[in-house]
Amino acid sequence: MRHANDAKVMKIDNKLVGFDLGADYCAEHEWGIKGILREFQVNTDKVGIEKRMVTVIPKLLIYKDITYRKIKCHLLALVPYWYFDEDIKITKDNLDSWELYDYYLEKNGITTAWDEKSFAILVTDKYENELKELYNAFLNLDVAIGIAPSEVFKNGGLKFCIKSRLPKETIEKIKADDLDYIALQKAAERTKIKKILEKAGKKYFALSPRWKDENKKEVVFWLNPYYQDTDNFGWFTVDDLKDWAKGKGKIPMEK
């Protein structure tokens, strides 16, 4: 696991709706959370909030009251698979290696860490009740992974929300955003721009679509080219990218 910054206990009208574990600028927080989704058997083929709901509770999900560096704490974690035991023992060395830091505990009452396959939330008595509520929500299969009260999974931060406490408008927005994303991907595929660039031998790190404007009729692409000493990066139209395939236009740098 890697330490995450800006962890938050999320509430609406002073009622817990979930935890935002935050993130950091590290590879472990850029690789996604496929392992976590697999452990909770989240059905990502669905649409809307159901695409994010936990359906089983892994044996490696634990809740423990512990003492860490003389601080009374409470831990909720999906521990790495090699810790599996009938009685999983959590030691100071574990917490150190997971990058759960006492500095953040003393300052904020919470410290978090996560990677593609595991996560940990460590809190002081300040958030003991909230962490227990989240754990019970997991046990009741009432947790959605990767969403926040007002936005879909964003900026790399790992989020757990209690479905039964989310506003109706939020759940509706999540579904609408999913459907819009599906429509965007289909529109991007219809341009056949990836095949055109592949045929032309053009390489890139990223080619990500978005709607050009609120009319949602035209797609533009964020290009992060492989050869950054000869090609520009930025948002480009399909025509710009077709020009690039021919070695002309806005993308090749001026010599």
Secondary structure by P-SEA (a helix, b strand, c coil): cbbbcccccccccccccccccccccccccccccaaaaaaaccccccccccccccccccccccccccccccccbbbbbbccccccccbbbbcaaaaaaacccaaaaaaccccccccccccccccccccaaaaaaaaaaaaacccccccccccccccbbbbbbccccccaaaaaaaaaaaaaaaaaaaaaaaaaaaaaaaaaccccccbbbbbccccccbbbbbcccccccccccccccaaaaaaaaaccccccccc
